[in-house]
Amino acid sequence: MRVLLVNPEFPDSYWSGRHALRFARRRSLLPPLSLITVAGMLPPSWDCRLVDMAVEPLTDAAIAASDVVMTTGMLVQKASLQEVLRRCGRLGVRSVVGGPYATSVPHELSSANHLVVGEAEEIVPRLAAELEAGTAQPVYREEGKPDLRRAPVPRYDLLRRGVYHQMALQYSRGCPFTCEFCDIIVMYGRNPRTKSPAQVIVELEAIRATGFTGDVFFVDDNFIGNKKAVRELLPEVAAWRERSGANLEFYTEASINLADDPALVDAMTRAGFTSVFVGIETPSPEALRETRKLQNLKRDLVEQVHGLLSRGLDVWGGFILGFDADGPEMFDRIIRFVQRAAIPYAMVGILGALPNTPLYRRLEQEGRLRPEVVGDQFGLTNVVTRLPAGPMIAGYRRVLETLYHPEVYFDRCRENLRRWKPAAGAARRLAPRDVRAGLRALLGQGVRAPYRRAYWRFLHWVLRHHPDKLARAIAQAAAGHHYITYTTGVASSLAPALASRDAVVETGA
């Protein structure tokens, strides 16, 4: 059977890195791990082809040459995903859709021939057999959380070589916490399930077999959700990395309580982890209690970020504006926090309510939801905030323009580098493509960028005070090019939202 796996287009965002990818001559930051994971579940006799619309166009000829098209998507991909389904229908090719969007709002995808709701491991083998027999059902629903220790190896061999800046690997699903806005516990549960260390090593070998060298993102929503399992995994990864000489380093997402466990942090850096994304969300204890992010309470978040930096883990941060407890002062509090914590990569968005989350249900009962859900936090979302829309959008715009003003961004990088103490052996060796990318960044930012003077002042400071961290500094500056450039566009796009604020329901403070 000929199957075409299609990853719909993502709109540009802070996550895409698009403006910096040109330095590395790569087309996309990350590959579609979900689709190559599904491909690993399909019968070996099937002829699988992958089209990632982030790196190549989807042609009618590719669709028509297939017996079935399998696609997926998040809420932010909904427009492209629905267009893919329309094209399949027009060409008379059967379509199967699954993933977060299909699981959250399956009624919006009725144009698909077959719908997979929930995790796929126990569904896909049955679906494949019934597709071959011509008896496939319209809807397949997850009946229980699958055991990830039985998951097959993703088909990394299907990926086009040389187009992705990083690789991706999933170790676990689920999170033990109860954040009101989060859909992870809704989709994957609060009991984190993991793969075995042996599985992870096999998947790392599969990545290495593609010839890739660089950064690998462990895409777990909370890598330390099951600490006992992680403690068993990390020594195995460290031993494999030393044994194989693989030129890979890792980053992931984790809750801030990682900073409570220096031994676990050290185990991560010994295994090759150099960075971690942390959902800090807000410096407001009231807002943290409101959203039930209790793991962030009763701790000095700035000191904990600094503690991770001092042990060799760089920290990237996620922040949210628009909680009910947020007043007009929150914009300056977020700016001060990000600067004090020295987090260069600070993702700040406005609170959105994802379908089926406790937040969505609460706001629906309160009549505080706008109808459109796009999954994009970088602008007006589906939440009617307590703070009126006009001040919210104006304040959000000021936060972005301040944090990603070139001078402010490079000041943050200086403090980050001053505090960061790299762990021995964690970072990978520089490859020739890294050097070439760095030279292109020097040209693009140091000669052509409007902020070139700030750029050179930053590099001069690094050479004077921390010359051993120059490669890291060039990489930070290159990433900053995307954030600085993208912020200009986001700030401009917020003007129409400001103009239409009078149409927004204001519920009072």
Protein Blocks (a to p, Z undefined) as FASTA:
>chain_A
ZZddddddddddfklommmmmmnopabfbdcfklmmmmmmpcfkbccddddfkloccdfk
lmmmpmbdcddddfklmmmmmmmmmmmmmnopacddedjklmmmmmlmmmpmbdcedjfk
lmmmmmmmmmmnopacfbdcdfbdcdfklpccddfklpcghkafbdcddfbgcdfbfcfk
bcklmmnopadcdddfklmmmmmmmmmmnopacddddfbfblklpmmlmmmmmmmmmmmm
mmnopacdddddddfklmmmmmlmmmmmmnopabdcddekpacfklmmmnopaklgoiaf
klmmmmmmmnopacdddddehifklcfklmmmmmmmmmmnopabacdddddddehiaklm
mmmmnopacfbdghiabbcdfbdcfbdfklmmmmmmmmmmmmmgfklmmmmmmmmmmmpc
cdehkaccddfklmmmmmmmmmmmmmmpmklmmmmmmmmmmmmmmmmlmmmmmmmmmmmm
mmmmmmmmmmmmmmmmmmmmmmpccebZZ
